[in-house]
């Protein structure tokens, strides 16, 4: 690839992750302060070829999606809590979920800069806030999700 064909303009814009929302089944349910675990890992099978002692072949086998953890300030909207509570009570309802990152200077009514779609997500852990009378901080709860596939899209 020659350097004349590289588009350096695409490197000028960085995604600032200070403003993002979560959409479940097409409905925006929350704005979160932190999301972690957006990861894909591909397992490999090592194959030793007879007579080839310098290296082993590494062949891709399957790709796994990491668990996603979302943290937010505690609010009175129970959509995510109810979804997790359904799982606790034996009702398994997998849902598609999208995490949208917005330009920090624009309103969330503008298209997102980048988004990640989690297919067949299922809440597997909920953590409530820690309370301390001497602190003046926002109460934060978190939800951990397992999902079947992770895709990424630029622009809204």
Steps between C-alpha positions, in 0.01 A plus 500: 500500500648833401489792741311708244191277541481537880229740618664685790183704564343195663763519775412857600184419692508309827194364674459660842309263725341747739148478362334174409167327525367146496213396277317171568277361224490844335409695817754727671496386863794669668803723483798333659814638657716198422503199268771236507566160350439580135736229379535216253751217546576239236620161622762323290587136444872434483593243239850352493586392149731199479850592381438873566678573826541877472143593589145371544202601292238700691155457354198707611230292667227722650454854620356578843335822612597638842238583761393864488463699824297821503513741794269794551370736759207340681172619349136413559461335156474123563528370142839331545427387857174338386682324214755354741233415756318300231817291453521441876140377492567261210377705204783512246440784255801577283499844342704694248671800653687795347754727669516840325790743551428864418715802432538657845411846369175394332161401631409132495232578243778514241618173342755306703866507397549129559287217633538142614217250464478207740290218356297275729614672819401357835552665840707271724594723794365811671696697759327761713650825625724539802364741756719711728344782701819710501530497117327744272516283187242364259377149578610268218364161400630268230378219282711235329385350171598189309439518127527285190657745255657844498506728197620857455372775272639846424248784481131501580 
